Amino acid sequence: MAGAHHPSHGDFDNDQSEYTHPDIHTAHDEEHGRAVRKKIWQIFWLLFAITAVEFIIAFVIGRGTFRNMLFIGLTLVKAGYIVAVFMHLKDEVRSLIMTILIPLTFVLWLILALLLEGAFYNGGWFR
C-alpha cells in the first residue's frame, strides 16, 4: 500500500506505512444490518414499554414516597440499559465496568444519605 492513494483521501494521503484505510474494509452484508436494526427496535420497544408503565403509574398511583421510588427505580433501569447498550458498557472488560459502577454506587448512596438526613428534623421522608 506504500505510495497508493485512496480515492476518498486525494493528495492529502501521504501515508507510507502498511496501514489500510478503514473505509475499505467496513462493508457488512445485509444479514448483519438486519440483525443490528432488529436489536435497535427491540431496545426501542423495551424502553417505550418502561416509559408507558411510568406514564400509567403517574395517573393510577397517588402522590407519595412509593410512587416516587417507582419512578426513580424505573428511570434507573432505563438509564442503565441505555448506558449498557448504546454506550457499549456491556461490551467492556469487567474491570472498566467496575471502575464506573463502584464510584456511581457511592455517589447514589451519598445522595440518599443527604436526602434522608436533610429531612430528618422535619418528620422525615418515610412517614
C-alpha positions as CSV (number, residue, x, y, z in Angstrom):
1,M,0.0,0.0,0.0
2,A,3.1,2.2,0.0
3,G,2.6,5.2,-2.2
4,A,-1.0,4.3,-3.0
5,H,-3.7,7.0,-2.7
6,H,-7.1,6.1,-1.6
7,P,-9.7,8.0,-3.8
8,S,-11.5,9.5,-0.8
9,H,-8.4,11.0,0.7
10,G,-6.9,12.6,-2.5
11,D,-3.4,14.1,-2.4
12,F,-3.5,14.6,1.3
13,D,-3.0,10.9,2.0
14,N,0.8,10.7,2.4
15,D,0.8,7.5,4.4
16,Q,3.8,5.3,3.5
17,S,3.0,2.6,6.0
18,E,1.1,-0.7,5.5
19,Y,-2.0,0.9,7.1
20,T,-5.2,0.1,5.3
21,H,-7.9,2.6,5.4
22,P,-11.0,1.6,7.5
23,D,-13.5,2.6,4.8
24,I,-12.1,-0.1,2.5
25,H,-12.9,-2.9,4.9
26,T,-16.1,-1.9,6.6
27,A,-18.6,-3.5,4.3
28,H,-21.2,-5.7,6.1
29,D,-23.7,-8.0,4.5
30,E,-27.4,-7.3,4.6
31,E,-28.0,-10.0,7.2
32,H,-25.7,-8.2,9.7
33,G,-27.6,-4.9,9.0
34,R,-30.9,-6.6,9.6
35,A,-29.7,-8.1,12.9
36,V,-28.5,-4.7,14.1
37,R,-31.7,-3.0,13.1
38,K,-33.7,-5.7,14.8
39,K,-31.8,-5.2,18.1
40,I,-32.2,-1.5,17.9
41,W,-36.0,-1.9,17.5
42,Q,-36.1,-4.4,20.4
43,I,-34.3,-1.8,22.6
44,F,-36.7,0.9,21.5
45,W,-39.8,-1.1,22.3
46,L,-38.4,-2.1,25.7
47,L,-37.7,1.5,26.6
48,F,-41.0,2.5,25.2
49,A,-42.8,-0.1,27.4
50,I,-41.0,1.1,30.6
51,T,-41.9,4.7,29.7
52,A,-45.6,3.7,29.2
53,V,-45.6,2.0,32.6
54,E,-44.2,5.2,34.1
55,F,-47.0,7.2,32.4
56,I,-49.7,4.8,33.7
57,I,-48.2,4.9,37.2
58,A,-48.4,8.7,37.1
59,F,-52.2,8.5,36.8
60,V,-53.0,5.4,38.8
61,I,-51.0,5.7,41.9
62,G,-51.4,8.7,44.1
63,R,-48.6,11.0,45.1
64,G,-46.3,9.8,47.8
65,T,-43.0,8.1,48.5
66,F,-44.0,4.8,46.9
67,R,-44.8,6.4,43.6
68,N,-41.6,8.4,43.7
69,M,-39.5,5.3,44.4
70,L,-41.2,3.5,41.5
71,F,-40.3,6.4,39.2
72,I,-36.7,6.5,40.4
73,G,-36.3,2.7,40.1
74,L,-37.8,2.6,36.5
75,T,-35.7,5.6,35.5
76,L,-32.5,3.9,36.8
77,V,-33.4,0.8,34.8
78,K,-33.8,2.8,31.6
79,A,-30.6,4.7,32.2
80,G,-28.7,1.6,33.0
81,Y,-30.0,-0.1,29.8
82,I,-29.1,2.9,27.7
83,V,-25.6,3.1,29.2
84,A,-25.1,-0.7,28.7
85,V,-26.4,-0.9,25.2
86,F,-25.9,2.4,23.4
87,M,-22.8,3.5,25.2
88,H,-21.4,-0.1,24.9
89,L,-20.6,-0.6,28.6
90,K,-21.8,-4.2,28.5
91,D,-19.1,-5.0,25.9
92,E,-16.2,-3.7,28.0
93,V,-14.0,-5.7,30.3
94,R,-15.2,-6.3,33.8
95,S,-12.5,-4.0,35.4
96,L,-13.7,-1.0,33.4
97,I,-17.3,-1.7,34.3
98,M,-16.5,-1.9,38.0
99,T,-14.4,1.3,37.7
100,I,-17.6,3.1,36.6
101,L,-20.2,1.3,38.7
102,I,-18.5,1.3,42.1
103,P,-18.0,5.1,42.3
104,L,-21.5,5.6,41.0
105,T,-22.8,3.4,43.8
106,F,-21.1,5.6,46.4
107,V,-22.5,8.8,44.7
108,L,-26.0,7.4,44.8
109,W,-25.5,6.3,48.4
110,L,-24.4,9.9,49.3
111,I,-27.4,11.4,47.6
112,L,-29.7,9.0,49.5
113,A,-27.9,9.8,52.8
114,L,-28.2,13.5,52.2
115,L,-31.9,13.3,51.4
116,L,-32.6,11.3,54.5
117,E,-30.5,13.4,56.8
118,G,-31.8,16.6,55.3
119,A,-35.4,15.7,56.1
120,F,-34.7,14.1,59.5
121,Y,-35.8,17.1,61.6
122,N,-38.9,17.9,59.6
123,G,-40.6,14.5,60.1
124,G,-38.6,12.6,57.5
125,W,-39.4,11.2,54.1
126,F,-41.0,7.9,55.2
127,R,-43.9,9.0,57.4
